């Protein structure tokens, strides 16, 4: 008996995956879409990605649209090269937008306009930053924050076992980094410009919520897993979920866990393909797989 086809999942990374030279193999392949992106953005996306002048890709308002363009074009190249259609799609933070594009929720230009506004409101948000605590699970991170009385910090990213990120004011993060060092805990500051996915982004989320009604979003043609629920997007709730995503925890470990559970329940292997620069999400998936208990034999 032949084995069932794998549950195929396309993954799209978020901010932090950007790198100088990303997308170089794509821009000449899709010149009409690159020109459309330039018109929407008002700056040359291929040049910014290729040369990263003045390290501009560190700035949120440039990094997010540039990543969306590269990941959307990566999707088109994957399809044009005969890649099998996925059963599910998911993206980490900003990566949720190319995932929704993959499911036909909006066209290329609409997605780019949404991402452009998202990047702008997030870049203009409050000061602060993020840090990843490595080697601790979620409950251990919460206990550490309680013990240190760092009530100003929020859980921002649940990426994988032993990889939880927090967000908040810079002085609170400084206290966390110092205390973690004293206790032998690895704590890494993230190269972001604000306390993303936390309570401090509420005003940015509110600004974004006033922009979304300008666009009609179609029902997804295949399941897209939402960051804030780790469940498939509900068609009528996509705008609300995208607003919430700016100010709430990204449940990536739960997202991958859901997909692995679905595959296991159907007697299928889960096959993940990451589209875009780097392989950050692939590493997270591997870590999540290794931490799962072995499947019970019938």
NORKAMO-V270392 format. One record per residue. N is the residue number from 0. SS is DSSP state (hx for helix, st for strand, lp for the rest). PHI is phi in degrees with one decimal (none if undefined). PSI is psi as a letter, one per 30 degrees, with the letter a starting at -180 (none if undefined). Layout:
BEGIN
n:N ss:SS phi:PHI psi:PSI
n:N ss:SS phi:PHI psi:PSI
END
This chain:
BEGIN
n:0 ss:lp phi:none psi:k
n:1 ss:lp phi:-74.9 psi:k
n:2 ss:lp phi:-70.9 psi:k
n:3 ss:lp phi:-64.1 psi:l
n:4 ss:lp phi:-60.8 psi:k
n:5 ss:lp phi:-67.2 psi:l
n:6 ss:st phi:-79.8 psi:j
n:7 ss:st phi:-90.7 psi:k
n:8 ss:st phi:-130.7 psi:k
n:9 ss:st phi:-95.3 psi:k
n:10 ss:st phi:-118.7 psi:k
n:11 ss:st phi:-129.9 psi:k
n:12 ss:lp phi:-76.1 psi:l
n:13 ss:lp phi:-110.0 psi:a
n:14 ss:lp phi:-58.2 psi:k
n:15 ss:lp phi:113.0 psi:f
n:16 ss:lp phi:-83.1 psi:f
n:17 ss:lp phi:-63.1 psi:k
n:18 ss:lp phi:-152.2 psi:k
n:19 ss:lp phi:-57.5 psi:k
n:20 ss:lp phi:92.5 psi:f
n:21 ss:lp phi:-64.3 psi:k
n:22 ss:lp phi:79.6 psi:g
n:23 ss:lp phi:-56.6 psi:e
n:24 ss:lp phi:-81.9 psi:f
n:25 ss:lp phi:-106.7 psi:e
n:26 ss:lp phi:-65.5 psi:e
n:27 ss:lp phi:-71.3 psi:f
n:28 ss:lp phi:-77.4 psi:f
n:29 ss:lp phi:-129.0 psi:i
n:30 ss:hx phi:-63.7 psi:e
n:31 ss:hx phi:-66.1 psi:e
n:32 ss:hx phi:-71.8 psi:e
n:33 ss:hx phi:-64.2 psi:e
n:34 ss:hx phi:-64.0 psi:e
n:35 ss:hx phi:-63.6 psi:e
n:36 ss:hx phi:-62.7 psi:e
n:37 ss:hx phi:-59.7 psi:e
n:38 ss:hx phi:-64.7 psi:e
n:39 ss:hx phi:-66.2 psi:e
n:40 ss:hx phi:-82.8 psi:e
n:41 ss:lp phi:79.9 psi:g
n:42 ss:lp phi:-150.0 psi:l
n:43 ss:lp phi:-80.1 psi:j
n:44 ss:hx phi:-65.6 psi:e
n:45 ss:hx phi:-63.3 psi:e
n:46 ss:hx phi:-65.8 psi:e
n:47 ss:hx phi:-62.9 psi:e
n:48 ss:hx phi:-68.8 psi:e
n:49 ss:hx phi:-72.2 psi:e
n:50 ss:hx phi:-105.5 psi:f
n:51 ss:lp phi:47.3 psi:h
n:52 ss:hx phi:-60.7 psi:k
n:53 ss:hx phi:61.0 psi:g
n:54 ss:hx phi:56.2 psi:h
n:55 ss:hx phi:-66.3 psi:f
n:56 ss:hx phi:-71.3 psi:f
n:57 ss:hx phi:-78.7 psi:f
n:58 ss:lp phi:-87.3 psi:k
n:59 ss:hx phi:-55.2 psi:e
n:60 ss:hx phi:-69.4 psi:f
n:61 ss:hx phi:-101.6 psi:e
n:62 ss:hx phi:-61.6 psi:e
n:63 ss:hx phi:-66.8 psi:e
n:64 ss:hx phi:-62.6 psi:e
n:65 ss:hx phi:-62.5 psi:e
n:66 ss:hx phi:-63.9 psi:e
n:67 ss:hx phi:-58.2 psi:e
n:68 ss:hx phi:-60.4 psi:e
n:69 ss:hx phi:-62.5 psi:e
n:70 ss:hx phi:-74.1 psi:e
n:71 ss:hx phi:-64.9 psi:e
n:72 ss:hx phi:-68.6 psi:e
n:73 ss:hx phi:-62.3 psi:e
n:74 ss:hx phi:-62.2 psi:e
n:75 ss:hx phi:-61.8 psi:e
n:76 ss:hx phi:-65.1 psi:e
n:77 ss:hx phi:-58.1 psi:e
n:78 ss:hx phi:-69.7 psi:e
n:79 ss:hx phi:-65.1 psi:f
n:80 ss:lp phi:-87.5 psi:g
n:81 ss:lp phi:89.0 psi:g
n:82 ss:lp phi:-62.2 psi:k
n:83 ss:lp phi:-64.9 psi:k
n:84 ss:lp phi:-65.2 psi:k
n:85 ss:lp phi:-79.8 psi:l
n:86 ss:lp phi:-89.7 psi:f
n:87 ss:st phi:-144.3 psi:l
n:88 ss:st phi:-135.7 psi:l
n:89 ss:st phi:-154.6 psi:k
n:90 ss:st phi:-139.3 psi:k
n:91 ss:lp phi:-92.4 psi:j
n:92 ss:lp phi:57.3 psi:c
n:93 ss:lp phi:-52.3 psi:e
n:94 ss:hx phi:-61.7 psi:f
n:95 ss:hx phi:-66.4 psi:f
n:96 ss:hx phi:-72.9 psi:e
n:97 ss:hx phi:-61.7 psi:f
n:98 ss:hx phi:-64.7 psi:e
n:99 ss:hx phi:-68.2 psi:e
n:100 ss:hx phi:-61.1 psi:e
n:101 ss:hx phi:-61.5 psi:f
n:102 ss:lp phi:-93.7 psi:g
n:103 ss:lp phi:73.8 psi:g
n:104 ss:lp phi:-70.6 psi:e
n:105 ss:lp phi:-151.3 psi:l
n:106 ss:lp phi:-83.6 psi:l
n:107 ss:hx phi:-56.5 psi:e
n:108 ss:hx phi:-68.0 psi:e
n:109 ss:hx phi:-63.1 psi:e
n:110 ss:hx phi:-59.1 psi:e
n:111 ss:hx phi:-66.5 psi:e
n:112 ss:hx phi:-62.9 psi:e
n:113 ss:hx phi:-63.3 psi:e
n:114 ss:hx phi:-66.7 psi:e
n:115 ss:hx phi:-59.6 psi:e
n:116 ss:hx phi:-67.3 psi:e
n:117 ss:hx phi:-58.3 psi:e
n:118 ss:hx phi:-61.8 psi:e
n:119 ss:hx phi:-67.3 psi:e
n:120 ss:hx phi:-69.1 psi:e
n:121 ss:hx phi:-72.2 psi:e
n:122 ss:hx phi:-66.0 psi:e
n:123 ss:lp phi:-90.8 psi:g
n:124 ss:lp phi:-74.1 psi:a
n:125 ss:lp phi:-70.0 psi:l
n:126 ss:lp phi:-70.3 psi:l
n:127 ss:lp phi:143.8 psi:a
n:128 ss:st phi:-161.6 psi:a
n:129 ss:st phi:-139.8 psi:l
n:130 ss:st phi:-146.5 psi:k
n:131 ss:st phi:-102.2 psi:k
n:132 ss:st phi:-101.4 psi:j
n:133 ss:st phi:-105.5 psi:k
n:134 ss:lp phi:93.4 psi:f
n:135 ss:lp phi:-113.5 psi:k
n:136 ss:lp phi:-86.4 psi:l
n:137 ss:hx phi:-58.6 psi:e
n:138 ss:hx phi:-65.9 psi:e
n:139 ss:hx phi:-66.2 psi:e
n:140 ss:hx phi:-64.4 psi:e
n:141 ss:hx phi:-61.0 psi:e
n:142 ss:hx phi:-64.2 psi:e
n:143 ss:hx phi:-63.3 psi:e
n:144 ss:hx phi:-62.8 psi:e
n:145 ss:hx phi:-64.3 psi:e
n:146 ss:hx phi:-63.5 psi:e
n:147 ss:lp phi:-85.3 psi:f
n:148 ss:lp phi:56.4 psi:h
n:149 ss:lp phi:-96.5 psi:i
n:150 ss:lp phi:-70.2 psi:f
n:151 ss:lp phi:-76.1 psi:f
n:152 ss:lp phi:-99.4 psi:k
n:153 ss:st phi:-113.9 psi:k
n:154 ss:st phi:-70.8 psi:j
n:155 ss:st phi:-105.8 psi:e
n:156 ss:st phi:-134.8 psi:k
n:157 ss:st phi:-106.3 psi:i
n:158 ss:st phi:-84.5 psi:e
n:159 ss:st phi:-168.5 psi:l
n:160 ss:lp phi:-55.4 psi:k
n:161 ss:lp phi:75.5 psi:g
n:162 ss:st phi:-144.8 psi:j
n:163 ss:st phi:-122.7 psi:k
n:164 ss:st phi:-114.5 psi:k
n:165 ss:st phi:-119.4 psi:l
n:166 ss:st phi:-138.7 psi:l
n:167 ss:st phi:163.7 psi:a
n:168 ss:lp phi:-62.1 psi:l
n:169 ss:hx phi:-62.5 psi:e
n:170 ss:hx phi:-67.7 psi:e
n:171 ss:hx phi:-68.2 psi:e
n:172 ss:hx phi:-66.4 psi:e
n:173 ss:hx phi:-59.8 psi:e
n:174 ss:hx phi:-64.4 psi:e
n:175 ss:hx phi:-65.1 psi:e
n:176 ss:hx phi:-60.3 psi:e
n:177 ss:hx phi:-64.7 psi:e
n:178 ss:hx phi:-65.5 psi:e
n:179 ss:hx phi:-63.1 psi:e
n:180 ss:hx phi:-60.0 psi:e
n:181 ss:hx phi:-61.6 psi:e
n:182 ss:lp phi:-97.4 psi:g
n:183 ss:lp phi:73.6 psi:g
n:184 ss:lp phi:-100.0 psi:k
n:185 ss:st phi:-79.1 psi:j
n:186 ss:st phi:-130.7 psi:j
n:187 ss:st phi:-117.0 psi:k
n:188 ss:st phi:-68.4 psi:k
n:189 ss:lp phi:-90.9 psi:k
n:190 ss:lp phi:-86.9 psi:i
n:191 ss:lp phi:-127.9 psi:l
n:192 ss:lp phi:-100.1 psi:g
n:193 ss:lp phi:-165.6 psi:l
n:194 ss:lp phi:-83.7 psi:i
n:195 ss:lp phi:-66.4 psi:l
n:196 ss:lp phi:58.9 psi:h
n:197 ss:lp phi:-144.3 psi:l
n:198 ss:hx phi:-58.5 psi:f
n:199 ss:hx phi:-73.4 psi:f
n:200 ss:hx phi:-98.4 psi:g
n:201 ss:hx phi:-63.4 psi:e
n:202 ss:hx phi:-67.0 psi:e
n:203 ss:hx phi:-62.9 psi:e
n:204 ss:hx phi:-63.4 psi:e
n:205 ss:hx phi:-64.8 psi:e
n:206 ss:hx phi:-61.7 psi:e
n:207 ss:hx phi:-66.9 psi:e
n:208 ss:hx phi:-63.4 psi:f
n:209 ss:hx phi:-80.6 psi:f
n:210 ss:hx phi:-90.5 psi:e
n:211 ss:hx phi:-58.4 psi:e
n:212 ss:lp phi:-63.0 psi:f
n:213 ss:lp phi:-72.0 psi:f
n:214 ss:lp phi:-125.3 psi:k
n:215 ss:lp phi:-92.8 psi:k
n:216 ss:lp phi:-106.9 psi:k
n:217 ss:lp phi:-83.1 psi:l
n:218 ss:lp phi:-62.2 psi:k
n:219 ss:lp phi:-63.0 psi:k
n:220 ss:lp phi:-81.0 psi:f
n:221 ss:lp phi:-152.8 psi:l
n:222 ss:st phi:-62.8 psi:k
n:223 ss:st phi:-115.5 psi:k
n:224 ss:st phi:-82.2 psi:k
n:225 ss:lp phi:-82.2 psi:k
n:226 ss:lp phi:-60.6 psi:e
n:227 ss:lp phi:-84.0 psi:f
n:228 ss:lp phi:-120.9 psi:f
n:229 ss:lp phi:55.3 psi:h
n:230 ss:lp phi:-137.0 psi:l
n:231 ss:st phi:-59.5 psi:k
n:232 ss:lp phi:-56.5 psi:k
n:233 ss:lp phi:-91.1 psi:k
n:234 ss:hx phi:-49.2 psi:e
n:235 ss:hx phi:-77.8 psi:f
n:236 ss:hx phi:-110.1 psi:g
n:237 ss:hx phi:-59.6 psi:e
n:238 ss:hx phi:-58.1 psi:e
n:239 ss:hx phi:-62.1 psi:e
n:240 ss:hx phi:-65.9 psi:e
n:241 ss:hx phi:-69.9 psi:e
n:242 ss:hx phi:-67.6 psi:e
n:243 ss:hx phi:-60.1 psi:e
n:244 ss:hx phi:-59.3 psi:e
n:245 ss:hx phi:-65.2 psi:e
n:246 ss:hx phi:-118.0 psi:g
n:247 ss:lp phi:-127.5 psi:l
n:248 ss:lp phi:-63.7 psi:k
n:249 ss:st phi:-84.3 psi:j
n:250 ss:lp phi:-95.2 psi:i
n:251 ss:hx phi:-72.1 psi:e
n:252 ss:hx phi:-58.9 psi:e
n:253 ss:hx phi:-68.4 psi:e
n:254 ss:hx phi:-60.7 psi:e
n:255 ss:hx phi:-65.0 psi:e
n:256 ss:hx phi:-59.9 psi:e
n:257 ss:hx phi:-59.4 psi:e
n:258 ss:hx phi:-66.3 psi:e
n:259 ss:hx phi:-66.1 psi:e
n:260 ss:hx phi:-64.3 psi:e
n:261 ss:hx phi:-61.2 psi:e
n:262 ss:hx phi:-64.0 psi:e
n:263 ss:hx phi:-63.5 psi:e
n:264 ss:hx phi:-63.6 psi:f
n:265 ss:lp phi:-92.2 psi:g
n:266 ss:lp phi:69.2 psi:h
n:267 ss:lp phi:-119.9 psi:l
n:268 ss:lp phi:-81.8 psi:k
n:269 ss:st phi:-96.2 psi:k
n:270 ss:st phi:-116.6 psi:j
n:271 ss:st phi:-106.6 psi:k
n:272 ss:st phi:-125.9 psi:j
n:273 ss:st phi:-93.4 psi:k
n:274 ss:st phi:-112.9 psi:k
n:275 ss:lp phi:125.1 psi:a
n:276 ss:lp phi:-72.1 psi:k
n:277 ss:lp phi:78.7 psi:a
n:278 ss:lp phi:-136.4 psi:h
n:279 ss:hx phi:-60.7 psi:e
n:280 ss:hx phi:-69.9 psi:e
n:281 ss:hx phi:-59.6 psi:e
n:282 ss:hx phi:-63.1 psi:e
n:283 ss:hx phi:-64.6 psi:e
n:284 ss:hx phi:-59.9 psi:e
n:285 ss:hx phi:-59.6 psi:e
n:286 ss:hx phi:-67.4 psi:e
n:287 ss:hx phi:-65.8 psi:e
n:288 ss:hx phi:-58.7 psi:e
n:289 ss:hx phi:-64.0 psi:f
n:290 ss:hx phi:-82.8 psi:f
n:291 ss:lp phi:-77.7 psi:k
n:292 ss:lp phi:-66.4 psi:k
n:293 ss:lp phi:-62.9 psi:k
n:294 ss:lp phi:-65.7 psi:k
n:295 ss:lp phi:-75.3 psi:k
n:296 ss:lp phi:-79.2 psi:k
n:297 ss:lp phi:-70.8 psi:none
END
